[in-house]
Amino acid sequence: MNTLHVELERFRVIPGKEEKAREWMEFLQTHLEEVKKTLPDEKMYVESIFEETIEGVLYLYWASYQGIRAEEVVFSDGFIDTKHLEYWNECIDRDYPESILKTNVVMIQDTILEKMK
């Protein structure tokens, strides 16, 4: 399955930026149709964002199923991607190391996987 990159990443939100981070998630949700239009250029088949609070600290998790050799969002000049990166730069704690969780097993029906090629 070397045509698919599956990843779960965890990022810490800068303390005091929790409401801004939730505003960011609301922005993505309220612009979902526009967001979905950006996914093909990134070869992003499925992307979900989760949140968790541990000991008063907010963490955001990105789960993604993406094609290989995709265009990175940082190279886009579209409104949605630009706004998304503005929120990212304001909310994500760059002093906290990015945490990429190890992928052990990916279970996808063959019919779905065929459509992703």
Biopython code that builds the backbone (N, CA, C, O; Angstrom):
import numpy as np
from Bio.PDB.StructureBuilder import StructureBuilder

atoms = [
    (1, "MET", "N", (0.841, -1.187, 0.000)),
    (1, "MET", "CA", (0.000, 0.000, 0.000)),
    (1, "MET", "C", (0.888, 1.253, 0.000)),
    (1, "MET", "O", (0.642, 2.190, 0.761)),
    (2, "ASN", "N", (1.892, 1.266, -0.833)),
    (2, "ASN", "CA", (2.834, 2.373, -0.855)),
    (2, "ASN", "C", (2.315, 3.605, -1.590)),
    (2, "ASN", "O", (3.064, 4.565, -1.772)),
    (3, "THR", "N", (1.065, 3.601, -2.012)),
    (3, "THR", "CA", (0.482, 4.785, -2.646)),
    (3, "THR", "C", (-0.338, 5.603, -1.650)),
    (3, "THR", "O", (-0.973, 6.590, -2.021)),
    (4, "LEU", "N", (-0.318, 5.188, -0.393)),
    (4, "LEU", "CA", (-1.130, 5.840, 0.620)),
    (4, "LEU", "C", (-0.295, 6.111, 1.869)),
    (4, "LEU", "O", (0.405, 5.232, 2.372)),
    (5, "HIS", "N", (-0.385, 7.332, 2.351)),
    (5, "HIS", "CA", (0.305, 7.723, 3.577)),
    (5, "HIS", "C", (-0.760, 7.951, 4.645)),
    (5, "HIS", "O", (-1.612, 8.828, 4.504)),
    (6, "VAL", "N", (-0.707, 7.164, 5.706)),
    (6, "VAL", "CA", (-1.669, 7.264, 6.800)),
    (6, "VAL", "C", (-0.922, 7.790, 8.016)),
    (6, "VAL", "O", (0.143, 7.288, 8.376)),
    (7, "GLU", "N", (-1.502, 8.816, 8.646)),
    (7, "GLU", "CA", (-0.766, 9.463, 9.734)),
    (7, "GLU", "C", (-1.723, 9.991, 10.799)),
    (7, "GLU", "O", (-2.834, 10.432, 10.503)),
    (8, "LEU", "N", (-1.260, 9.934, 12.039)),
    (8, "LEU", "CA", (-1.943, 10.578, 13.154)),
    (8, "LEU", "C", (-0.888, 11.410, 13.863)),
    (8, "LEU", "O", (0.109, 10.879, 14.353)),
    (9, "GLU", "N", (-1.115, 12.729, 13.915)),
    (9, "GLU", "CA", (-0.166, 13.658, 14.529)),
    (9, "GLU", "C", (-0.835, 14.385, 15.684)),
    (9, "GLU", "O", (-2.040, 14.637, 15.671)),
    (10, "ARG", "N", (-0.023, 14.718, 16.687)),
    (10, "ARG", "CA", (-0.528, 15.482, 17.827)),
    (10, "ARG", "C", (0.285, 16.766, 17.953)),
    (10, "ARG", "O", (1.513, 16.759, 17.859)),
    (11, "PHE", "N", (-0.438, 17.876, 18.169)),
    (11, "PHE", "CA", (0.190, 19.174, 18.347)),
    (11, "PHE", "C", (-0.387, 19.831, 19.595)),
    (11, "PHE", "O", (-1.577, 19.702, 19.881)),
    (12, "ARG", "N", (0.459, 20.532, 20.330)),
    (12, "ARG", "CA", (-0.002, 21.236, 21.526)),
    (12, "ARG", "C", (-0.374, 22.662, 21.151)),
    (12, "ARG", "O", (0.343, 23.336, 20.411)),
    (13, "VAL", "N", (-1.504, 23.103, 21.674)),
    (13, "VAL", "CA", (-1.957, 24.479, 21.480)),
    (13, "VAL", "C", (-1.252, 25.356, 22.513)),
    (13, "VAL", "O", (-1.117, 24.974, 23.675)),
    (14, "ILE", "N", (-0.810, 26.519, 22.085)),
    (14, "ILE", "CA", (-0.141, 27.462, 22.977)),
    (14, "ILE", "C", (-1.101, 27.819, 24.119)),
    (14, "ILE", "O", (-2.245, 28.197, 23.864)),
    (15, "PRO", "N", (-0.648, 27.704, 25.367)),
    (15, "PRO", "CA", (-1.522, 28.091, 26.490)),
    (15, "PRO", "C", (-2.045, 29.515, 26.294)),
    (15, "PRO", "O", (-1.292, 30.427, 25.952)),
    (16, "GLY", "N", (-3.341, 29.685, 26.517)),
    (16, "GLY", "CA", (-3.996, 30.974, 26.310)),
    (16, "GLY", "C", (-4.595, 31.128, 24.916)),
    (16, "GLY", "O", (-5.307, 32.096, 24.653)),
    (17, "LYS", "N", (-4.313, 30.182, 24.022)),
    (17, "LYS", "CA", (-4.833, 30.241, 22.648)),
    (17, "LYS", "C", (-5.937, 29.205, 22.397)),
    (17, "LYS", "O", (-6.287, 28.917, 21.252)),
    (18, "GLU", "N", (-6.471, 28.659, 23.477)),
    (18, "GLU", "CA", (-7.489, 27.610, 23.335)),
    (18, "GLU", "C", (-8.732, 28.115, 22.598)),
    (18, "GLU", "O", (-9.246, 27.432, 21.712)),
    (19, "GLU", "N", (-9.215, 29.301, 22.957)),
    (19, "GLU", "CA", (-10.410, 29.834, 22.296)),
    (19, "GLU", "C", (-10.127, 30.135, 20.831)),
    (19, "GLU", "O", (-10.990, 29.924, 19.978)),
    (20, "LYS", "N", (-8.931, 30.626, 20.531)),
    (20, "LYS", "CA", (-8.546, 30.889, 19.142)),
    (20, "LYS", "C", (-8.500, 29.577, 18.359)),
    (20, "LYS", "O", (-8.911, 29.530, 17.200)),
    (21, "ALA", "N", (-8.002, 28.521, 18.985)),
    (21, "ALA", "CA", (-7.951, 27.210, 18.338)),
    (21, "ALA", "C", (-9.360, 26.687, 18.062)),
    (21, "ALA", "O", (-9.606, 26.088, 17.015)),
    (22, "ARG", "N", (-10.279, 26.913, 18.993)),
    (22, "ARG", "CA", (-11.658, 26.480, 18.772)),
    (22, "ARG", "C", (-12.332, 27.334, 17.694)),
    (22, "ARG", "O", (-13.164, 26.839, 16.933)),
    (23, "GLU", "N", (-11.968, 28.612, 17.634)),
    (23, "GLU", "CA", (-12.452, 29.480, 16.554)),
    (23, "GLU", "C", (-11.957, 28.944, 15.211)),
    (23, "GLU", "O", (-12.694, 28.960, 14.225)),
    (24, "TRP", "N", (-10.728, 28.477, 15.173)),
    (24, "TRP", "CA", (-10.127, 27.884, 13.974)),
    (24, "TRP", "C", (-10.929, 26.665, 13.524)),
    (24, "TRP", "O", (-11.252, 26.528, 12.344)),
    (25, "MET", "N", (-11.245, 25.786, 14.466)),
    (25, "MET", "CA", (-12.012, 24.586, 14.130)),
    (25, "MET", "C", (-13.404, 24.966, 13.619)),
    (25, "MET", "O", (-13.928, 24.344, 12.694)),
    (26, "GLU", "N", (-13.989, 25.986, 14.227)),
    (26, "GLU", "CA", (-15.300, 26.482, 13.789)),
    (26, "GLU", "C", (-15.190, 27.071, 12.380)),
    (26, "GLU", "O", (-16.080, 26.865, 11.555)),
    (27, "PHE", "N", (-14.114, 27.794, 12.100)),
    (27, "PHE", "CA", (-13.878, 28.336, 10.761)),
    (27, "PHE", "C", (-13.845, 27.204, 9.730)),
    (27, "PHE", "O", (-14.486, 27.291, 8.683)),
    (28, "LEU", "N", (-13.094, 26.149, 10.034)),
    (28, "LEU", "CA", (-13.017, 25.019, 9.096)),
    (28, "LEU", "C", (-14.390, 24.368, 8.916)),
    (28, "LEU", "O", (-14.776, 24.019, 7.801)),
    (29, "GLN", "N", (-15.119, 24.208, 10.015)),
    (29, "GLN", "CA", (-16.441, 23.580, 9.953)),
    (29, "GLN", "C", (-17.425, 24.430, 9.151)),
    (29, "GLN", "O", (-18.178, 23.896, 8.337)),
    (30, "THR", "N", (-17.429, 25.732, 9.368)),
    (30, "THR", "CA", (-18.394, 26.588, 8.666)),
    (30, "THR", "C", (-18.012, 26.817, 7.205)),
    (30, "THR", "O", (-18.846, 27.252, 6.412)),
    (31, "HIS", "N", (-16.774, 26.531, 6.846)),
    (31, "HIS", "CA", (-16.321, 26.647, 5.454)),
    (31, "HIS", "C", (-16.023, 25.268, 4.858)),
    (31, "HIS", "O", (-15.182, 25.138, 3.968)),
    (32, "LEU", "N", (-16.713, 24.249, 5.352)),
    (32, "LEU", "CA", (-16.395, 22.863, 4.997)),
    (32, "LEU", "C", (-16.442, 22.596, 3.493)),
    (32, "LEU", "O", (-15.584, 21.887, 2.967)),
    (33, "GLU", "N", (-17.423, 23.150, 2.804)),
    (33, "GLU", "CA", (-17.500, 22.918, 1.354)),
    (33, "GLU", "C", (-16.281, 23.491, 0.644)),
    (33, "GLU", "O", (-15.754, 22.872, -0.280)),
    (34, "GLU", "N", (-15.830, 24.661, 1.066)),
    (34, "GLU", "CA", (-14.622, 25.271, 0.484)),
    (34, "GLU", "C", (-13.376, 24.485, 0.886)),
    (34, "GLU", "O", (-12.461, 24.311, 0.080)),
    (35, "VAL", "N", (-13.342, 24.015, 2.121)),
    (35, "VAL", "CA", (-12.218, 23.209, 2.600)),
    (35, "VAL", "C", (-12.097, 21.941, 1.752)),
    (35, "VAL", "O", (-10.999, 21.577, 1.331)),
    (36, "LYS", "N", (-13.211, 21.279, 1.504)),
    (36, "LYS", "CA", (-13.180, 20.035, 0.730)),
    (36, "LYS", "C", (-12.636, 20.251, -0.678)),
    (36, "LYS", "O", (-12.056, 19.336, -1.262)),
    (37, "LYS", "N", (-12.816, 21.445, -1.227)),
    (37, "LYS", "CA", (-12.288, 21.741, -2.567)),
    (37, "LYS", "C", (-10.767, 21.825, -2.575)),
    (37, "LYS", "O", (-10.150, 21.677, -3.629)),
    (38, "THR", "N", (-10.146, 22.063, -1.405)),
    (38, "THR", "CA", (-8.686, 22.131, -1.336)),
    (38, "THR", "C", (-8.045, 20.747, -1.242)),
    (38, "THR", "O", (-6.849, 20.602, -1.496)),
    (39, "LEU", "N", (-8.816, 19.746, -0.885)),
    (39, "LEU", "CA", (-8.267, 18.414, -0.616)),
    (39, "LEU", "C", (-7.657, 17.718, -1.836)),
    (39, "LEU", "O", (-6.622, 17.068, -1.691)),
    (40, "PRO", "N", (-8.249, 17.821, -3.030)),
    (40, "PRO", "CA", (-7.654, 17.107, -4.168)),
    (40, "PRO", "C", (-6.205, 17.515, -4.469)),
    (40, "PRO", "O", (-5.384, 16.651, -4.776)),
    (41, "ASP", "N", (-5.877, 18.795, -4.389)),
    (41, "ASP", "CA", (-4.496, 19.222, -4.668)),
    (41, "ASP", "C", (-3.510, 18.622, -3.669)),
    (41, "ASP", "O", (-2.345, 18.391, -3.993)),
    (42, "GLU", "N", (-3.984, 18.377, -2.472)),
    (42, "GLU", "CA", (-3.135, 17.781, -1.433)),
    (42, "GLU", "C", (-3.193, 16.253, -1.477)),
    (42, "GLU", "O", (-2.554, 15.583, -0.666)),
    (43, "LYS", "N", (-3.953, 15.709, -2.419)),
    (43, "LYS", "CA", (-4.209, 14.260, -2.488)),
    (43, "LYS", "C", (-4.691, 13.750, -1.131)),
    (43, "LYS", "O", (-4.349, 12.647, -0.704)),
    (44, "MET", "N", (-5.490, 14.580, -0.468)),
    (44, "MET", "CA", (-5.999, 14.248, 0.853)),
    (44, "MET", "C", (-7.335, 13.540, 0.676)),
    (44, "MET", "O", (-8.327, 14.151, 0.277)),
    (45, "TYR", "N", (-7.349, 12.250, 0.976)),
    (45, "TYR", "CA", (-8.577, 11.474, 0.823)),
    (45, "TYR", "C", (-9.486, 11.644, 2.032)),
    (45, "TYR", "O", (-10.697, 11.812, 1.892)),
    (46, "VAL", "N", (-8.894, 11.601, 3.213)),
    (46, "VAL", "CA", (-9.646, 11.772, 4.457)),
    (46, "VAL", "C", (-8.752, 12.535, 5.426)),
    (46, "VAL", "O", (-7.586, 12.190, 5.614)),
    (47, "GLU", "N", (-9.309, 13.573, 6.036)),
    (47, "GLU", "CA", (-8.576, 14.311, 7.065)),
    (47, "GLU", "C", (-9.576, 14.664, 8.164)),
    (47, "GLU", "O", (-10.639, 15.224, 7.897)),
    (48, "SER", "N", (-9.223, 14.333, 9.383)),
    (48, "SER", "CA", (-10.074, 14.639, 10.529)),
    (48, "SER", "C", (-9.213, 15.268, 11.611)),
    (48, "SER", "O", (-8.042, 14.921, 11.768)),
    (49, "ILE", "N", (-9.803, 16.195, 12.354)),
    (49, "ILE", "CA", (-9.090, 16.851, 13.443)),
    (49, "ILE", "C", (-9.848, 16.554, 14.741)),
    (49, "ILE", "O", (-11.065, 16.719, 14.820)),
    (50, "PHE", "N", (-9.109, 16.119, 15.738)),
    (50, "PHE", "CA", (-9.662, 15.798, 17.049)),
    (50, "PHE", "C", (-9.004, 16.708, 18.074)),
    (50, "PHE", "O", (-7.930, 17.259, 17.833)),
    (51, "GLU", "N", (-9.656, 16.858, 19.214)),
    (51, "GLU", "CA", (-9.038, 17.610, 20.308)),
    (51, "GLU", "C", (-9.106, 16.809, 21.585)),
    (51, "GLU", "O", (-9.988, 15.972, 21.777)),
    (52, "GLU", "N", (-8.144, 17.089, 22.460)),
    (52, "GLU", "CA", (-8.086, 16.444, 23.765)),
    (52, "GLU", "C", (-7.444, 17.434, 24.727)),
    (52, "GLU", "O", (-6.505, 18.143, 24.366)),
    (53, "THR", "N", (-7.953, 17.476, 25.947)),
    (53, "THR", "CA", (-7.344, 18.303, 26.985)),
    (53, "THR", "C", (-6.740, 17.373, 28.030)),
    (53, "THR", "O", (-7.426, 16.526, 28.603)),
    (54, "ILE", "N", (-5.444, 17.547, 28.264)),
    (54, "ILE", "CA", (-4.727, 16.737, 29.254)),
    (54, "ILE", "C", (-4.114, 17.701, 30.259)),
    (54, "ILE", "O", (-3.310, 18.564, 29.907)),
    (55, "GLU", "N", (-4.511, 17.536, 31.522)),
    (55, "GLU", "CA", (-3.999, 18.377, 32.604)),
    (55, "GLU", "C", (-4.090, 19.859, 32.253)),
    (55, "GLU", "O", (-3.159, 20.626, 32.502)),
    (56, "GLY", "N", (-5.220, 20.249, 31.674)),
    (56, "GLY", "CA", (-5.488, 21.640, 31.355)),
    (56, "GLY", "C", (-4.848, 22.152, 30.074)),
    (56, "GLY", "O", (-4.972, 23.334, 29.755)),
    (57, "VAL", "N", (-4.163, 21.281, 29.332)),
    (57, "VAL", "CA", (-3.502, 21.680, 28.091)),
    (57, "VAL", "C", (-4.265, 21.086, 26.909)),
    (57, "VAL", "O", (-4.565, 19.893, 26.890)),
    (58, "LEU", "N", (-4.577, 21.935, 25.920)),
    (58, "LEU", "CA", (-5.315, 21.499, 24.737)),
    (58, "LEU", "C", (-4.357, 20.968, 23.676)),
    (58, "LEU", "O", (-3.349, 21.598, 23.357)),
    (59, "TYR", "N", (-4.691, 19.798, 23.138)),
    (59, "TYR", "CA", (-3.929, 19.186, 22.047)),
    (59, "TYR", "C", (-4.880, 18.968, 20.878)),
    (59, "TYR", "O", (-6.045, 18.621, 21.069)),
    (60, "LEU", "N", (-4.372, 19.175, 19.665)),
    (60, "LEU", "CA", (-5.119, 18.883, 18.449)),
    (60, "LEU", "C", (-4.434, 17.727, 17.734)),
    (60, "LEU", "O", (-3.208, 17.677, 17.632)),
    (61, "TYR", "N", (-5.242, 16.811, 17.247)),
    (61, "TYR", "CA", (-4.741, 15.635, 16.538)),
    (61, "TYR", "C", (-5.253, 15.680, 15.096)),
    (61, "TYR", "O", (-6.435, 15.928, 14.858)),
    (62, "TRP", "N", (-4.366, 15.440, 14.150)),
    (62, "TRP", "CA", (-4.744, 15.339, 12.743)),
    (62, "TRP", "C", (-4.604, 13.885, 12.327)),
    (62, "TRP", "O", (-3.526, 13.300, 12.441)),
    (63, "ALA", "N", (-5.694, 13.304, 11.846)),
    (63, "ALA", "CA", (-5.657, 11.962, 11.265)),
    (63, "ALA", "C", (-5.851, 12.138, 9.766)),
    (63, "ALA", "O", (-6.800, 12.789, 9.328)),
    (64, "SER", "N", (-4.945, 11.554, 8.979)),
    (64, "SER", "CA", (-5.040, 11.765, 7.544)),
    (64, "SER", "C", (-4.720, 10.512, 6.751)),
    (64, "SER", "O", (-3.881, 9.692, 7.126)),
    (65, "TYR", "N", (-5.426, 10.405, 5.642)),
    (65, "TYR", "CA", (-5.196, 9.377, 4.630)),
    (65, "TYR", "C", (-4.915, 10.159, 3.355)),
    (65, "TYR", "O", (-5.807, 10.794, 2.791)),
    (66, "GLN", "N", (-3.667, 10.104, 2.911)),
    (66, "GLN", "CA", (-3.227, 11.002, 1.855)),
    (66, "GLN", "C", (-2.396, 10.248, 0.824)),
    (66, "GLN", "O", (-1.654, 9.323, 1.155)),
    (67, "GLY", "N", (-2.535, 10.662, -0.424)),
    (67, "GLY", "CA", (-1.717, 10.096, -1.483)),
    (67, "GLY", "C", (-0.269, 10.527, -1.353)),
    (67, "GLY", "O", (0.035, 11.532, -0.711)),
    (68, "ILE", "N", (0.599, 9.782, -1.948)),
    (68, "ILE", "CA", (2.027, 10.079, -1.931)),
    (68, "ILE", "C", (2.328, 11.198, -2.934)),
    (68, "ILE", "O", (1.646, 11.333, -3.949)),
    (69, "ARG", "N", (3.346, 11.987, -2.638)),
    (69, "ARG", "CA", (3.786, 13.104, -3.480)),
    (69, "ARG", "C", (2.685, 14.147, -3.647)),
    (69, "ARG", "O", (2.424, 14.635, -4.747)),
    (70, "ALA", "N", (2.071, 14.461, -2.562)),
    (70, "ALA", "CA", (0.984, 15.447, -2.571)),
    (70, "ALA", "C", (1.552, 16.856, -2.474)),
    (70, "ALA", "O", (2.667, 17.062, -1.995)),
    (71, "GLU", "N", (0.762, 17.823, -2.940)),
    (71, "GLU", "CA", (1.126, 19.228, -2.802)),
    (71, "GLU", "C", (0.886, 19.640, -1.354)),
    (71, "GLU", "O", (-0.176, 19.367, -0.794)),
    (72, "GLU", "N", (1.864, 20.292, -0.754)),
    (72, "GLU", "CA", (1.732, 20.698, 0.639)),
    (72, "GLU", "C", (0.931, 21.985, 0.754)),
    (72, "GLU", "O", (1.024, 22.873, -0.095)),
    (73, "VAL", "N", (0.151, 22.069, 1.808)),
    (73, "VAL", "CA", (-0.720, 23.223, 2.029)),
    (73, "VAL", "C", (0.075, 24.532, 2.116)),
    (73, "VAL", "O", (-0.443, 25.595, 1.772)),
    (74, "VAL", "N", (1.313, 24.461, 2.568)),
    (74, "VAL", "CA", (2.108, 25.683, 2.723)),
    (74, "VAL", "C", (2.415, 26.358, 1.383)),
    (74, "VAL", "O", (2.813, 27.523, 1.357)),
    (75, "PHE", "N", (2.236, 25.642, 0.280)),
    (75, "PHE", "CA", (2.501, 26.211, -1.039)),
    (75, "PHE", "C", (1.246, 26.776, -1.698)),
    (75, "PHE", "O", (1.309, 27.288, -2.816)),
    (76, "SER", "N", (0.126, 26.686, -1.023)),
    (76, "SER", "CA", (-1.137, 27.183, -1.566)),
    (76, "SER", "C", (-1.324, 28.655, -1.218)),
    (76, "SER", "O", (-0.934, 29.099, -0.138)),
    (77, "ASP", "N", (-1.918, 29.403, -2.132)),
    (77, "ASP", "CA", (-2.232, 30.798, -1.835)),
    (77, "ASP", "C", (-3.741, 31.029, -1.794)),
    (77, "ASP", "O", (-4.204, 32.169, -1.820)),
    (78, "GLY", "N", (-4.507, 29.929, -1.730)),
    (78, "GLY", "CA", (-5.964, 30.031, -1.641)),
    (78, "GLY", "C", (-6.397, 30.589, -0.291)),
    (78, "GLY", "O", (-5.678, 30.470, 0.701)),
    (79, "PHE", "N", (-7.588, 31.204, -0.266)),
    (79, "PHE", "CA", (-8.110, 31.842, 0.947)),
    (79, "PHE", "C", (-8.181, 30.864, 2.123)),
    (79, "PHE", "O", (-7.705, 31.174, 3.215)),
    (80, "ILE", "N", (-8.766, 29.699, 1.907)),
    (80, "ILE", "CA", (-8.959, 28.730, 2.996)),
    (80, "ILE", "C", (-7.601, 28.292, 3.542)),
    (80, "ILE", "O", (-7.396, 28.278, 4.756)),
    (81, "ASP", "N", (-6.684, 27.940, 2.662)),
    (81, "ASP", "CA", (-5.372, 27.477, 3.114)),
    (81, "ASP", "C", (-4.591, 28.585, 3.808)),
    (81, "ASP", "O", (-3.925, 28.334, 4.812)),
    (82, "THR", "N", (-4.663, 29.791, 3.295)),
    (82, "THR", "CA", (-3.974, 30.927, 3.908)),
    (82, "THR", "C", (-4.511, 31.179, 5.312)),
    (82, "THR", "O", (-3.739, 31.379, 6.249)),
    (83, "LYS", "N", (-5.832, 31.171, 5.457)),
    (83, "LYS", "CA", (-6.462, 31.398, 6.770)),
    (83, "LYS", "C", (-6.105, 30.249, 7.727)),
    (83, "LYS", "O", (-5.811, 30.475, 8.901)),
    (84, "HIS", "N", (-6.135, 29.035, 7.214)),
    (84, "HIS", "CA", (-5.783, 27.854, 8.005)),
    (84, "HIS", "C", (-4.360, 27.997, 8.553)),
    (84, "HIS", "O", (-4.121, 27.721, 9.728)),
    (85, "LEU", "N", (-3.432, 28.418, 7.727)),
    (85, "LEU", "CA", (-2.045, 28.585, 8.163)),
    (85, "LEU", "C", (-1.884, 29.749, 9.143)),
    (85, "LEU", "O", (-1.032, 29.695, 10.030)),
    (86, "GLU", "N", (-2.694, 30.800, 8.991)),
    (86, "GLU", "CA", (-2.660, 31.898, 9.961)),
    (86, "GLU", "C", (-3.045, 31.384, 11.344)),
    (86, "GLU", "O", (-2.374, 31.672, 12.334)),
    (87, "TYR", "N", (-4.143, 30.613, 11.401)),
    (87, "TYR", "CA", (-4.557, 30.025, 12.681)),
    (87, "TYR", "C", (-3.454, 29.111, 13.216)),
    (87, "TYR", "O", (-3.109, 29.162, 14.396)),
    (88, "TRP", "N", (-2.908, 28.279, 12.337)),
    (88, "TRP", "CA", (-1.845, 27.344, 12.733)),
    (88, "TRP", "C", (-0.701, 28.099, 13.400)),
    (88, "TRP", "O", (-0.269, 27.749, 14.498)),
    (89, "ASN", "N", (-0.220, 29.130, 12.731)),
    (89, "ASN", "CA", (0.919, 29.886, 13.249)),
    (89, "ASN", "C", (0.606, 30.592, 14.570)),
    (89, "ASN", "O", (1.495, 30.792, 15.398)),
    (90, "GLU", "N", (-0.647, 30.961, 14.760)),
    (90, "GLU", "CA", (-1.025, 31.635, 16.004)),
    (90, "GLU", "C", (-1.271, 30.658, 17.152)),
    (90, "GLU", "O", (-1.055, 31.006, 18.313)),
    (91, "CYS", "N", (-1.715, 29.450, 16.847)),
    (91, "CYS", "CA", (-2.187, 28.539, 17.893)),
    (91, "CYS", "C", (-1.257, 27.381, 18.241)),
    (91, "CYS", "O", (-1.235, 26.941, 19.391)),
    (92, "ILE", "N", (-0.495, 26.882, 17.283)),
    (92, "ILE", "CA", (0.307, 25.678, 17.529)),
    (92, "ILE", "C", (1.630, 26.053, 18.192)),
    (92, "ILE", "O", (2.338, 26.951, 17.738)),
    (93, "ASP", "N", (1.945, 25.350, 19.267)),
    (93, "ASP", "CA", (3.147, 25.588, 20.061)),
    (93, "ASP", "C", (4.355, 24.967, 19.359)),
    (93, "ASP", "O", (4.523, 23.747, 19.357)),
    (94, "ARG", "N", (5.181, 25.807, 18.773)),
    (94, "ARG", "CA", (6.360, 25.322, 18.036)),
    (94, "ARG", "C", (7.457, 24.812, 18.976)),
    (94, "ARG", "O", (8.368, 24.110, 18.539)),
    (95, "ASP", "N", (7.373, 25.162, 20.258)),
    (95, "ASP", "CA", (8.366, 24.683, 21.226)),
    (95, "ASP", "C", (8.075, 23.261, 21.688)),
    (95, "ASP", "O", (8.934, 22.617, 22.292)),
    (96, "TYR", "N", (6.886, 22.771, 21.412)),
    (96, "TYR", "CA", (6.497, 21.403, 21.778)),
    (96, "TYR", "C", (6.746, 20.524, 20.556)),
    (96, "TYR", "O", (6.230, 20.815, 19.477)),
    (97, "PRO", "N", (7.517, 19.465, 20.703)),
    (97, "PRO", "CA", (7.840, 18.647, 19.531)),
    (97, "PRO", "C", (6.595, 18.001, 18.923)),
    (97, "PRO", "O", (5.743, 17.454, 19.624)),
    (98, "GLU", "N", (6.524, 18.084, 17.606)),
    (98, "GLU", "CA", (5.437, 17.417, 16.878)),
    (98, "GLU", "C", (5.483, 15.934, 17.223)),
    (98, "GLU", "O", (6.558, 15.335, 17.278)),
    (99, "SER", "N", (4.332, 15.355, 17.452)),
    (99, "SER", "CA", (4.257, 13.945, 17.803)),
    (99, "SER", "C", (3.513, 13.200, 16.704)),
    (99, "SER", "O", (2.313, 13.392, 16.510)),
    (100, "ILE", "N", (4.238, 12.347, 15.990)),
    (100, "ILE", "CA", (3.623, 11.518, 14.955)),
    (100, "ILE", "C", (3.506, 10.121, 15.538)),
    (100, "ILE", "O", (4.506, 9.468, 15.836)),
    (101, "LEU", "N", (2.264, 9.675, 15.694)),
    (101, "LEU", "CA", (2.040, 8.362, 16.270)),
    (101, "LEU", "C", (2.354, 7.286, 15.238)),
    (101, "LEU", "O", (2.109, 7.467, 14.045)),
    (102, "LYS", "N", (2.890, 6.178, 15.700)),
    (102, "LYS", "CA", (3.287, 5.083, 14.815)),
    (102, "LYS", "C", (2.045, 4.385, 14.260)),
    (102, "LYS", "O", (1.130, 4.027, 15.003)),
    (103, "THR", "N", (2.036, 4.202, 12.959)),
    (103, "THR", "CA", (0.952, 3.464, 12.306)),
    (103, "THR", "C", (1.287, 1.985, 12.355)),
    (103, "THR", "O", (2.335, 1.563, 11.865)),
    (104, "ASN", "N", (0.402, 1.199, 12.944)),
    (104, "ASN", "CA", (0.617, -0.242, 13.024)),
    (104, "ASN", "C", (-0.150, -0.992, 11.941)),
    (104, "ASN", "O", (0.424, -1.829, 11.243)),
    (105, "VAL", "N", (-1.421, -0.705, 11.796)),
    (105, "VAL", "CA", (-2.260, -1.431, 10.851)),
    (105, "VAL", "C", (-3.211, -0.438, 10.193)),
    (105, "VAL", "O", (-3.802, 0.409, 10.863)),
    (106, "VAL", "N", (-3.351, -0.552, 8.882)),
    (106, "VAL", "CA", (-4.318, 0.258, 8.141)),
    (106, "VAL", "C", (-5.320, -0.715, 7.522)),
    (106, "VAL", "O", (-4.949, -1.595, 6.745)),
    (107, "MET", "N", (-6.583, -0.545, 7.875)),
    (107, "MET", "CA", (-7.627, -1.444, 7.381)),
    (107, "MET", "C", (-8.593, -0.650, 6.510)),
    (107, "MET", "O", (-9.358, 0.178, 7.004)),
    (108, "ILE", "N", (-8.546, -0.913, 5.227)),
    (108, "ILE", "CA", (-9.411, -0.227, 4.268)),
    (108, "ILE", "C", (-9.945, -1.281, 3.313)),
    (108, "ILE", "O", (-9.205, -2.150, 2.852)),
    (109, "GLN", "N", (-11.219, -1.197, 3.026)),
    (109, "GLN", "CA", (-11.793, -2.120, 2.056)),
    (109, "GLN", "C", (-11.102, -1.941, 0.706)),
    (109, "GLN", "O", (-10.778, -0.818, 0.318)),
    (110, "ASP", "N", (-10.877, -3.038, -0.007)),
    (110, "ASP", "CA", (-10.206, -2.972, -1.308)),
    (110, "ASP", "C", (-10.935, -2.052, -2.279)),
    (110, "ASP", "O", (-10.296, -1.348, -3.061)),
    (111, "THR", "N", (-12.260, -2.050, -2.237)),
    (111, "THR", "CA", (-13.011, -1.193, -3.165)),
    (111, "THR", "C", (-12.747, 0.278, -2.906)),
    (111, "THR", "O", (-12.677, 1.068, -3.847)),
    (112, "ILE", "N", (-12.600, 0.659, -1.646)),
    (112, "ILE", "CA", (-12.283, 2.039, -1.291)),
    (112, "ILE", "C", (-10.844, 2.355, -1.684)),
    (112, "ILE", "O", (-10.577, 3.409, -2.262)),
    (113, "LEU", "N", (-9.931, 1.468, -1.381)),
    (113, "LEU", "CA", (-8.521, 1.661, -1.707)),
    (113, "LEU", "C", (-8.318, 1.829, -3.216)),
    (113, "LEU", "O", (-7.500, 2.645, -3.641)),
    (114, "GLU", "N", (-9.039, 1.081, -4.007)),
    (114, "GLU", "CA", (-8.946, 1.208, -5.482)),
    (114, "GLU", "C", (-9.325, 2.590, -5.934)),
    (114, "GLU", "O", (-8.702, 3.129, -6.849)),
    (115, "LYS", "N", (-10.327, 3.182, -5.321)),
    (115, "LYS", "CA", (-10.778, 4.528, -5.703)),
    (115, "LYS", "C", (-9.765, 5.595, -5.317)),
    (115, "LYS", "O", (-9.776, 6.692, -5.876)),
    (116, "MET", "N", (-8.887, 5.283, -4.366)),
    (116, "MET", "CA", (-7.878, 6.237, -3.916)),
    (116, "MET", "C", (-6.663, 6.279, -4.838)),
    (116, "MET", "O", (-5.852, 7.200, -4.741)),
    (117, "LYS", "N", (-6.523, 5.315, -5.716)),
    (117, "LYS", "CA", (-5.351, 5.268, -6.608)),
    (117, "LYS", "C", (-5.491, 6.251, -7.736)),
    (117, "LYS", "O", (-4.603, 6.350, -8.582)),
]
sb = StructureBuilder()
sb.init_structure("model")
sb.init_model(0)
sb.init_chain("A")
sb.init_seg("    ")
for serial, (resi, resn, name, xyz) in enumerate(atoms, 1):
    if name == "N":
        sb.init_residue(resn, " ", resi, " ")
    sb.init_atom(name, np.array(xyz, "f"), 0.0, 1.0, " ", f" {name:<3s}", serial, name[0])
structure = sb.get_structure()
